[in-house]
């Protein structure tokens, strides 16, 4: 992943090798053809002996496949924090029925020490799924879901969204409070790590639907012969898997709140040779009453809805649905 890990306004690269673990290739503002490579953990991460509010990371686990990463401010101190998803076994172990692979995410909060950027591993239980619960009871362990971030409740802090392979969309609201105005700046204390030890940034697994957790089932079908088959891969090719499918986040109805779009895969068992097809799902982030937000799924049968027409256009063979403002008129356009 690309990030400015040391705050010198030059782009760096974080990567993993089979022999040396997670490394950082430091970029330069004066040279674009050479990088200085340093170990991530020993050079940038505080251990619990250096800062009692930080966890000591597991340096042997690998970055998960598929993986999510982000370099965004998650605790309101105006410094970007690092999120990595990791797993306990090799990629091949995920499909091995004799092994259990645990997946989890980590949040490394950026902390300034002596004017330099360091990272404190938050005491966050990063589990998102039960490794034993797999789609269709397939052998192996559940893979790490793809994570997206957006401020879904518009409280000034980023929230987390992901969909499990079992077809459950989860939105985890940020547990922290956005900083209020101060005489010097609008940020939380950049040197304060005490909250990271006692207060998880996001709700912890197993999740309970309530004030800080929203869940939406995506796999409900009235026809018992139609089987949910996970989030559809993007751009698959014959005999080859595609890019792992993911959520798409944007304010598509222009009400100021982030909405969600995804393409789901289904299998039809009514014929001798089962066939697969896709369905596009649009979830609008709406007022749920009592200060809460709720997700309303657009129905393809609503002929008066622009979004329903998008679903109808996507049909049953869409490989990817995304959006951007193609004609620069200030409105979100769809790409199918």
FIBALUM-975926 format. One record per residue: residue in one letter; x, y, z of N, C-alpha, C in turn. Coordinates in steps of 0.2 Angstrom, whole numbers, always signed. Last residue first. Layout:
BEGIN
> residu; n.u; n.v; n.w; ca.u; ca.v; ca.w; c.u; c.v; c.w
> A; X; Y; Z; X; Y; Z; X; Y; Z $
...
//
This chain:
BEGIN
> residu; n.u; n.v; n.w; ca.u; ca.v; ca.w; c.u; c.v; c.w
> X; -109; +1; -75; -111; -6; -75; -107; -10; -80 $
> X; -108; +16; -66; -105; +12; -71; -106; +5; -70 $
> X; -118; +31; -63; -116; +23; -62; -113; +20; -68 $
> X; -114; +47; -56; -116; +42; -61; -114; +35; -60 $
> X; -119; +59; -45; -115; +53; -45; -118; +49; -51 $
> X; -117; +77; -49; -121; +71; -48; -117; +64; -49 $
> X; -109; +87; -54; -111; +87; -47; -115; +81; -45 $
> X; -106; +85; -67; -112; +90; -66; -114; +90; -59 $
> X; -96; +77; -74; -94; +83; -69; -100; +88; -69 $
> X; -99; +66; -80; -100; +72; -84; -99; +78; -80 $
> X; -96; +56; -70; -92; +56; -76; -93; +62; -80 $
> X; -93; +54; -55; -97; +59; -58; -93; +60; -65 $
> X; -96; +36; -52; -92; +42; -52; -96; +48; -55 $
> X; -98; +19; -46; -100; +26; -48; -95; +31; -47 $
> X; -101; +2; -51; -97; +7; -47; -100; +14; -49 $
> X; -103; -15; -52; -107; -9; -53; -103; -4; -48 $
> X; -99; -29; -61; -96; -24; -57; -101; -18; -58 $
> X; -105; -38; -69; -99; -41; -65; -96; -35; -60 $
> X; -122; -43; -72; -117; -38; -70; -111; -40; -67 $
> X; -132; -51; -75; -125; -53; -77; -120; -48; -76 $
> X; -145; -47; -73; -143; -53; -70; -136; -55; -72 $
> X; -146; -29; -73; -149; -36; -75; -146; -42; -70 $
> X; -143; -16; -74; -138; -21; -72; -140; -28; -73 $
> X; -156; -11; -76; -151; -11; -82; -145; -15; -80 $
> X; -162; -13; -64; -165; -16; -70; -159; -16; -76 $
> X; -154; -4; -56; -154; -11; -55; -157; -15; -61 $
> X; -158; +8; -62; -151; +6; -62; -150; -2; -61 $
> X; -171; +8; -59; -169; +8; -66; -162; +6; -67 $
> X; -170; +11; -46; -173; +5; -48; -171; +3; -55 $
> X; -165; +24; -46; -161; +19; -44; -163; +12; -46 $
> X; -177; +31; -50; -171; +31; -54; -166; +25; -52 $
> X; -193; +25; -48; -186; +26; -45; -181; +26; -50 $
> X; -204; +20; -53; -203; +28; -53; -197; +29; -50 $
> X; -205; +7; -52; -204; +9; -59; -202; +17; -59 $
> X; -200; -4; -42; -202; +3; -41; -200; +6; -48 $
> X; -194; -17; -43; -200; -16; -45; -203; -9; -45 $
> X; -182; -16; -36; -181; -16; -43; -188; -15; -47 $
> X; -180; -7; -22; -184; -12; -25; -184; -11; -33 $
> X; -167; -3; -11; -171; -1; -17; -174; -7; -20 $
> X; -167; -4; +6; -165; -7; +0; -170; -5; -6 $
> X; -161; +7; +18; -167; +5; +14; -165; +2; +8 $
> X; -155; +7; +34; -153; +6; +27; -160; +3; +24 $
> X; -154; +20; +46; -156; +14; +44; -155; +13; +36 $
> X; -149; +29; +61; -149; +28; +54; -151; +21; +52 $
> X; -156; +39; +75; -153; +33; +72; -153; +33; +64 $
> X; -164; +48; +81; -157; +50; +79; -153; +44; +76 $
> X; -177; +43; +80; -173; +43; +87; -166; +44; +86 $
> X; -176; +37; +63; -180; +39; +69; -175; +39; +75 $
> X; -168; +33; +53; -172; +28; +56; -176; +30; +62 $
> X; -165; +41; +37; -167; +42; +44; -171; +36; +47 $
> X; -154; +31; +27; -160; +35; +28; -161; +36; +36 $
> X; -145; +26; +14; -144; +28; +21; -149; +33; +23 $
> X; -150; +13; +3; -150; +20; +4; -149; +22; +12 $
> X; -142; +1; -6; -145; +3; +0; -144; +10; +2 $
> X; -144; -9; -20; -143; -2; -18; -146; -1; -11 $
> X; -137; -23; -28; -141; -21; -22; -139; -14; -21 $
> X; -139; -34; -42; -136; -27; -39; -141; -25; -34 $
> X; -136; -50; -44; -141; -45; -43; -137; -39; -40 $
> X; -131; -63; -56; -130; -58; -51; -136; -54; -50 $
> X; -131; -81; -57; -132; -75; -60; -131; -70; -54 $
> X; -127; -98; -63; -126; -93; -58; -129; -86; -62 $
> X; -135; -114; -64; -132; -108; -67; -132; -103; -62 $
> X; -134; -132; -64; -135; -126; -60; -131; -120; -64 $
> X; -141; -143; -74; -135; -139; -73; -136; -133; -70 $
> X; -155; -145; -72; -150; -150; -71; -143; -148; -70 $
> X; -162; -131; -62; -160; -135; -68; -155; -140; -67 $
> X; -163; -125; -50; -169; -128; -53; -168; -132; -59 $
> X; -153; -118; -44; -152; -125; -43; -158; -129; -47 $
> X; -143; -104; -46; -150; -107; -48; -150; -115; -48 $
> X; -135; -94; -36; -134; -100; -40; -141; -103; -40 $
> X; -128; -77; -36; -133; -82; -34; -132; -88; -38 $
> X; -119; -63; -30; -119; -69; -34; -124; -74; -31 $
> X; -121; -45; -30; -121; -51; -26; -122; -57; -31 $
> X; -114; -29; -29; -116; -34; -33; -115; -41; -30 $
> X; -118; -14; -20; -114; -20; -21; -117; -25; -26 $
> X; -118; +2; -12; -120; -2; -18; -115; -8; -18 $
> X; -124; +14; +0; -120; +8; -2; -122; +4; -8 $
> X; -121; +31; +5; -125; +25; +3; -121; +19; +1 $
> X; -118; +44; +17; -116; +39; +13; -120; +33; +12 $
> X; -128; +59; +16; -126; +53; +20; -124; +48; +15 $
> X; -133; +70; +9; -127; +71; +14; -125; +65; +18 $
> X; -141; +67; -1; -144; +69; +5; -139; +70; +11 $
> X; -138; +61; -14; -137; +68; -12; -140; +71; -6 $
> X; -139; +48; -17; -145; +52; -17; -144; +59; -15 $
> X; -126; +43; -16; -129; +43; -22; -136; +47; -23 $
> X; -112; +45; -9; -119; +48; -7; -123; +49; -14 $
> X; -104; +29; -8; -105; +36; -11; -112; +39; -9 $
> X; -96; +14; -9; -99; +19; -5; -99; +26; -8 $
> X; -97; -3; -13; -95; +4; -15; -99; +9; -11 $
> X; -89; -18; -7; -94; -13; -7; -92; -7; -10 $
> X; -82; -31; -18; -82; -26; -13; -88; -21; -13 $
> X; -75; -46; -24; -80; -41; -24; -80; -37; -18 $
> X; -58; -50; -29; -63; -50; -24; -68; -45; -24 $
> X; -57; -51; -47; -55; -48; -41; -60; -48; -35 $
> X; -60; -69; -51; -59; -61; -53; -57; -58; -46 $
> X; -52; -84; -56; -56; -80; -51; -55; -73; -53 $
> X; -54; -93; -71; -50; -89; -67; -54; -85; -62 $
> X; -63; -99; -80; -57; -103; -76; -53; -99; -72 $
> X; -66; -84; -88; -67; -92; -88; -61; -95; -85 $
> X; -65; -71; -76; -63; -74; -83; -64; -81; -82 $
> X; -73; -57; -68; -70; -64; -68; -69; -66; -75 $
> X; -75; -43; -63; -72; -45; -69; -69; -52; -69 $
> X; -77; -46; -46; -76; -41; -51; -72; -43; -57 $
> X; -87; -58; -38; -81; -55; -40; -81; -50; -46 $
> X; -101; -55; -28; -99; -56; -35; -92; -54; -35 $
> X; -103; -62; -12; -102; -55; -16; -99; -57; -22 $
> X; -113; -77; -12; -107; -73; -10; -108; -66; -14 $
> X; -123; -85; -16; -117; -87; -18; -111; -82; -16 $
> X; -139; -91; -12; -134; -85; -11; -127; -88; -12 $
> X; -149; -100; -22; -145; -100; -17; -140; -94; -17 $
> X; -165; -104; -26; -160; -99; -28; -156; -99; -21 $
> X; -175; -112; -21; -170; -115; -26; -165; -110; -28 $
> X; -184; -105; -14; -179; -109; -10; -174; -112; -15 $
> X; -187; -88; -17; -187; -95; -20; -182; -99; -17 $
> X; -185; -77; -9; -192; -81; -8; -191; -88; -11 $
> X; -170; -73; -1; -174; -74; -8; -180; -79; -6 $
> X; -158; -64; +7; -165; -67; +7; -168; -67; +0 $
> X; -145; -59; +9; -146; -66; +5; -153; -68; +5 $
> X; -142; -48; +16; -142; -47; +9; -144; -53; +5 $
> X; -147; -41; +31; -146; -47; +28; -147; -46; +20 $
> X; -138; -29; +40; -143; -30; +35; -142; -36; +32 $
> X; -134; -20; +55; -134; -26; +51; -139; -26; +46 $
> X; -125; -8; +65; -131; -9; +60; -130; -15; +56 $
> X; -120; -3; +80; -120; -8; +75; -126; -9; +71 $
> X; -122; +6; +90; -116; +7; +87; -115; +2; +81 $
> X; -135; +3; +96; -133; +10; +94; -127; +11; +90 $
> X; -137; -13; +88; -139; -8; +93; -137; -1; +91 $
> X; -133; -30; +87; -136; -24; +84; -139; -19; +89 $
> X; -117; -35; +92; -124; -34; +94; -127; -28; +91 $
> X; -104; -45; +87; -108; -39; +87; -115; -40; +89 $
> X; -92; -54; +96; -97; -54; +92; -102; -48; +92 $
> X; -81; -40; +91; -85; -46; +90; -86; -50; +96 $
> X; -84; -22; +96; -80; -29; +96; -84; -35; +94 $
> X; -85; -6; +88; -87; -12; +92; -84; -18; +91 $
> X; -69; +4; +87; -75; +1; +84; -78; -5; +89 $
> X; -59; +8; +96; -62; +12; +91; -68; +10; +88 $
> X; -60; +3; +114; -59; +1; +107; -62; +7; +102 $
> X; -52; +10; +127; -58; +11; +123; -57; +9; +116 $
> X; -40; +8; +133; -47; +7; +137; -53; +7; +133 $
> X; -30; +11; +124; -30; +5; +129; -36; +3; +132 $
> X; -33; +23; +118; -32; +17; +114; -32; +10; +118 $
> X; -34; +32; +128; -40; +30; +126; -39; +23; +122 $
> X; -20; +35; +129; -23; +32; +135; -30; +29; +133 $
> X; -13; +43; +121; -14; +36; +119; -18; +32; +124 $
> X; -10; +58; +115; -14; +55; +120; -15; +48; +117 $
> X; -4; +67; +106; +0; +63; +110; -3; +58; +115 $
> X; -14; +74; +100; -10; +70; +96; -5; +65; +100 $
> X; -30; +77; +106; -22; +78; +108; -19; +72; +104 $
> X; -40; +81; +92; -39; +78; +98; -31; +79; +99 $
> X; -42; +97; +83; -40; +90; +83; -40; +88; +91 $
> X; -43; +110; +79; -49; +107; +80; -48; +99; +81 $
> X; -33; +122; +89; -34; +118; +83; -41; +114; +84 $
> X; -32; +132; +100; -27; +131; +95; -28; +127; +89 $
> X; -44; +132; +107; -41; +139; +105; -36; +138; +100 $
> X; -56; +121; +99; -51; +123; +104; -48; +129; +102 $
> X; -71; +112; +95; -66; +118; +93; -62; +119; +100 $
> X; -70; +94; +98; -73; +101; +97; -68; +106; +96 $
> X; -68; +78; +89; -65; +84; +93; -69; +90; +92 $
> X; -80; +65; +90; -76; +70; +86; -74; +76; +90 $
> X; -78; +51; +100; -81; +57; +99; -77; +62; +95 $
> X; -78; +33; +96; -75; +40; +98; -79; +46; +97 $
> X; -83; +22; +90; -85; +24; +97; -82; +30; +99 $
> X; -90; +22; +74; -84; +24; +78; -87; +25; +85 $
> X; -101; +8; +69; -100; +16; +71; -94; +17; +75 $
> X; -101; -3; +57; -99; -2; +64; -97; +5; +65 $
> X; -112; -12; +48; -109; -5; +49; -107; -5; +56 $
> X; -113; -27; +38; -112; -24; +45; -109; -17; +44 $
> X; -122; -38; +29; -119; -32; +29; -118; -29; +36 $
> X; -121; -55; +26; -123; -50; +31; -119; -44; +30 $
> X; -117; -66; +18; -122; -61; +16; -125; -57; +21 $
> X; -107; -74; +21; -113; -77; +22; -119; -72; +20 $
> X; -96; -66; +19; -97; -71; +14; -104; -74; +15 $
> X; -100; -50; +25; -97; -56; +26; -99; -61; +20 $
> X; -96; -33; +22; -101; -39; +21; -97; -45; +21 $
> X; -93; -18; +31; -90; -24; +27; -96; -29; +27 $
> X; -88; -2; +37; -93; -6; +33; -90; -12; +30 $
> X; -85; +10; +50; -82; +4; +46; -88; +0; +43 $
> X; -83; +28; +50; -86; +21; +52; -84; +16; +48 $
> X; -75; +43; +55; -76; +37; +50; -78; +31; +53 $
> X; -83; +57; +62; -78; +52; +62; -80; +46; +57 $
> X; -94; +66; +61; -87; +69; +61; -81; +63; +61 $
> X; -106; +60; +61; -104; +63; +67; -97; +66; +67 $
> X; -113; +54; +50; -111; +61; +50; -110; +64; +56 $
> X; -115; +40; +49; -120; +44; +54; -118; +51; +54 $
> X; -105; +36; +41; -112; +35; +39; -117; +39; +43 $
> X; -91; +41; +34; -95; +43; +40; -102; +42; +39 $
> X; -82; +26; +29; -86; +32; +27; -89; +34; +34 $
> X; -73; +12; +22; -74; +17; +28; -78; +23; +25 $
> X; -73; -6; +20; -74; +1; +17; -75; +6; +23 $
> X; -65; -21; +18; -68; -16; +23; -68; -9; +19 $
> X; -69; -38; +14; -66; -32; +12; -69; -26; +16 $
> X; -66; -51; +27; -70; -47; +22; -67; -41; +20 $
> X; -56; -65; +26; -56; -58; +29; -61; -54; +24 $
> X; -64; -81; +25; -59; -76; +23; -61; -69; +26 $
> X; -66; -95; +35; -69; -89; +32; -64; -84; +31 $
> X; -58; -110; +31; -60; -105; +35; -62; -99; +32 $
> X; -63; -127; +25; -58; -121; +26; -61; -116; +31 $
> X; -76; -131; +14; -71; -133; +19; -66; -127; +19 $
> X; -93; -124; +15; -87; -126; +12; -81; -127; +17 $
> X; -106; -121; +19; -102; -126; +23; -96; -128; +20 $
> X; -111; -110; +12; -112; -117; +10; -109; -122; +13 $
> X; -98; -100; +18; -103; -100; +14; -104; -108; +11 $
> X; -93; -104; +35; -92; -102; +28; -98; -103; +24 $
> X; -88; -102; +51; -94; -101; +47; -92; -99; +40 $
> X; -76; -103; +57; -79; -109; +56; -85; -108; +52 $
> X; -71; -90; +60; -68; -93; +55; -71; -100; +53 $
> X; -83; -77; +61; -81; -83; +64; -78; -87; +59 $
> X; -76; -60; +58; -80; -66; +56; -78; -72; +60 $
> X; -68; -50; +64; -75; -48; +60; -79; -54; +59 $
> X; -57; -45; +76; -61; -51; +73; -67; -48; +70 $
> X; -49; -36; +83; -51; -35; +76; -54; -40; +73 $
> X; -50; -28; +98; -52; -34; +95; -54; -34; +88 $
> X; -38; -16; +101; -44; -17; +98; -45; -24; +96 $
> X; -28; -7; +107; -31; -13; +110; -38; -14; +108 $
> X; -18; -1; +94; -23; +0; +98; -25; -7; +101 $
> X; -1; +2; +92; -6; -3; +91; -12; -3; +96 $
> X; +6; +17; +87; +4; +13; +93; -2; +8; +91 $
> X; +19; +23; +79; +13; +20; +78; +11; +16; +84 $
> X; +27; +39; +75; +27; +32; +77; +20; +30; +77 $
> X; +35; +53; +67; +29; +49; +67; +30; +42; +70 $
> X; +43; +65; +78; +43; +60; +73; +37; +56; +73 $
> X; +44; +74; +88; +43; +77; +81; +43; +72; +76 $
> X; +44; +66; +99; +50; +70; +97; +50; +72; +90 $
> X; +31; +57; +92; +36; +57; +98; +43; +60; +95 $
> X; +15; +56; +88; +21; +60; +87; +25; +60; +93 $
> X; +6; +42; +82; +8; +46; +88; +14; +50; +87 $
> X; -7; +34; +74; -1; +38; +73; +0; +42; +79 $
> X; -12; +18; +78; -13; +25; +79; -7; +29; +78 $
> X; -16; +4; +69; -10; +7; +72; -11; +15; +72 $
> X; -27; -8; +71; -27; -1; +70; -20; +1; +73 $
> X; -30; -24; +62; -26; -20; +67; -26; -13; +65 $
> X; -41; -37; +60; -38; -31; +58; -35; -28; +63 $
> X; -40; -55; +56; -42; -49; +60; -39; -43; +57 $
> X; -43; -73; +55; -42; -66; +52; -44; -61; +57 $
> X; -37; -89; +58; -40; -83; +61; -38; -77; +57 $
> X; -39; -104; +51; -36; -98; +50; -40; -92; +53 $
> X; -37; -121; +55; -41; -115; +56; -37; -109; +55 $
> X; -36; -136; +45; -33; -130; +48; -38; -124; +49 $
> X; -42; -145; +37; -39; -148; +44; -36; -142; +48 $
> X; -47; -140; +26; -52; -141; +31; -48; -143; +38 $
> X; -40; -126; +18; -38; -133; +21; -43; -134; +27 $
> X; -41; -114; +13; -45; -119; +10; -44; -126; +13 $
> X; -32; -107; +20; -39; -105; +21; -43; -110; +18 $
> X; -19; -111; +18; -22; -114; +23; -30; -112; +24 $
> X; -14; -104; +7; -17; -111; +6; -21; -113; +11 $
> X; -10; -92; +14; -16; -92; +9; -19; -99; +8 $
> X; -6; -97; +31; -4; -95; +24; -11; -95; +20 $
> X; -13; -90; +46; -10; -95; +42; -9; -92; +35 $
> X; -18; -78; +52; -13; -83; +56; -10; -88; +52 $
> X; -19; -62; +45; -21; -69; +46; -16; -73; +49 $
> X; -25; -45; +44; -20; -50; +44; -23; -57; +45 $
> X; -26; -28; +38; -30; -34; +39; -25; -40; +39 $
> X; -23; -12; +45; -20; -18; +41; -25; -24; +43 $
> X; -23; +5; +46; -27; -1; +47; -24; -6; +42 $
> X; -16; +19; +53; -15; +14; +48; -19; +8; +50 $
> X; -21; +36; +53; -19; +30; +57; -19; +24; +51 $
> X; -17; +53; +51; -19; +47; +48; -16; +41; +52 $
> X; -22; +65; +63; -16; +62; +60; -19; +55; +57 $
> X; -32; +71; +69; -30; +74; +63; -24; +71; +60 $
> X; -38; +64; +79; -32; +68; +81; -29; +72; +75 $
> X; -49; +55; +77; -50; +62; +78; -44; +66; +80 $
> X; -47; +41; +75; -48; +44; +82; -48; +51; +83 $
> X; -44; +39; +61; -49; +35; +65; -51; +38; +72 $
> X; -38; +45; +47; -39; +47; +54; -45; +43; +57 $
> X; -30; +33; +36; -35; +38; +37; -36; +39; +45 $
> X; -26; +22; +26; -22; +27; +30; -26; +33; +31 $
> X; -30; +4; +25; -32; +11; +25; -27; +16; +29 $
> X; -34; -11; +17; -29; -7; +21; -32; +0; +20 $
> X; -38; -28; +16; -40; -21; +16; -34; -17; +19 $
> X; -36; -43; +6; -34; -39; +11; -37; -32; +10 $
> X; -40; -61; +4; -39; -54; +2; -38; -49; +8 $
> X; -26; -62; +14; -28; -62; +7; -35; -65; +7 $
> X; -17; -52; +26; -23; -57; +24; -24; -56; +17 $
> X; +0; -52; +31; -6; -48; +28; -11; -53; +25 $
> X; +4; -65; +43; +5; -61; +37; -1; -57; +36 $
> X; +12; -65; +59; +6; -66; +55; +7; -62; +49 $
> X; +24; -61; +66; +24; -67; +62; +18; -68; +57 $
> X; +22; -51; +75; +26; -49; +69; +27; -55; +64 $
> X; +10; -44; +84; +12; -51; +82; +16; -50; +75 $
> X; +14; -30; +94; +11; -33; +88; +14; -40; +87 $
> X; +9; -25; +110; +15; -27; +105; +12; -31; +100 $
> X; -2; -11; +112; -1; -18; +112; +6; -19; +108 $
> X; +0; +4; +123; +1; +1; +116; +1; -7; +117 $
> X; +2; +10; +135; -5; +10; +132; -5; +6; +125 $
> X; +15; +9; +138; +10; +4; +141; +3; +4; +138 $
> X; +28; +10; +128; +22; +14; +129; +17; +9; +132 $
> X; +38; +1; +128; +40; +8; +127; +34; +13; +128 $
> X; +32; -11; +131; +37; -8; +135; +39; -1; +134 $
> X; +24; -12; +120; +21; -11; +126; +26; -9; +132 $
> X; +31; -3; +106; +30; -9; +110; +27; -7; +116 $
> X; +28; +7; +92; +29; +7; +99; +27; +0; +102 $
> X; +34; +5; +76; +29; +3; +80; +32; +3; +87 $
> X; +45; +8; +67; +40; +13; +68; +34; +11; +73 $
> X; +55; -1; +67; +57; +6; +66; +51; +11; +67 $
> X; +50; -14; +69; +56; -12; +73; +58; -4; +73 $
> X; +40; -15; +60; +39; -15; +67; +44; -12; +71 $
> X; +46; -13; +47; +40; -9; +49; +40; -9; +57 $
> X; +62; -11; +41; +57; -15; +45; +52; -11; +48 $
> X; +65; -2; +26; +66; -3; +34; +61; -7; +36 $
> X; +74; +4; +12; +69; -1; +15; +71; -2; +22 $
> X; +74; +18; +2; +77; +15; +8; +72; +10; +11 $
> X; +73; +18; -16; +70; +18; -9; +74; +15; -4 $
> X; +74; +27; -31; +78; +23; -26; +73; +24; -19 $
> X; +69; +36; -40; +71; +30; -43; +75; +25; -37 $
> X; +67; +49; -37; +61; +45; -38; +63; +38; -40 $
> X; +73; +61; -25; +74; +56; -30; +68; +51; -30 $
> X; +67; +71; -17; +72; +73; -22; +74; +67; -27 $
> X; +59; +65; -8; +56; +71; -11; +61; +73; -17 $
> X; +58; +47; -7; +62; +53; -6; +58; +59; -10 $
> X; +51; +33; +2; +52; +37; -4; +56; +44; -2 $
> X; +55; +18; +9; +54; +25; +10; +56; +29; +4 $
> X; +46; +4; +11; +51; +7; +6; +50; +14; +7 $
> X; +44; -7; +25; +43; +0; +22; +48; +2; +17 $
> X; +38; -23; +28; +43; -19; +27; +40; -12; +24 $
> X; +34; -38; +36; +31; -32; +34; +37; -26; +34 $
> X; +45; -52; +32; +39; -49; +35; +37; -42; +32 $
> X; +56; -58; +26; +57; -52; +30; +51; -49; +34 $
> X; +51; -68; +18; +56; -69; +22; +57; -64; +28 $
> X; +40; -64; +10; +40; -71; +13; +45; -72; +18 $
> X; +36; -47; +13; +40; -52; +9; +39; -59; +13 $
> X; +25; -34; +11; +27; -39; +15; +30; -44; +10 $
> X; +24; -15; +12; +23; -22; +8; +26; -27; +13 $
> X; +22; +1; +9; +22; -4; +14; +20; -10; +11 $
> X; +30; +15; +3; +26; +9; +1; +27; +4; +7 $
> X; +28; +33; +2; +31; +27; +4; +27; +21; +2 $
> X; +30; +50; -4; +26; +44; -4; +30; +38; -2 $
> X; +33; +63; +7; +35; +59; +1; +32; +52; +2 $
> X; +31; +70; +18; +27; +73; +12; +30; +69; +6 $
> X; +35; +65; +30; +40; +69; +26; +37; +72; +20 $
> X; +28; +55; +38; +26; +62; +38; +31; +67; +34 $
> X; +31; +42; +37; +35; +46; +42; +33; +53; +41 $
> X; +22; +36; +28; +22; +34; +35; +26; +38; +40 $
> X; +11; +40; +17; +17; +44; +20; +18; +42; +27 $
> X; +8; +26; +6; +6; +30; +12; +12; +34; +13 $
> X; +2; +12; -3; +5; +18; -3; +3; +22; +3 $
> X; +4; -6; +0; +0; +0; +0; +4; +6; +0 $
//
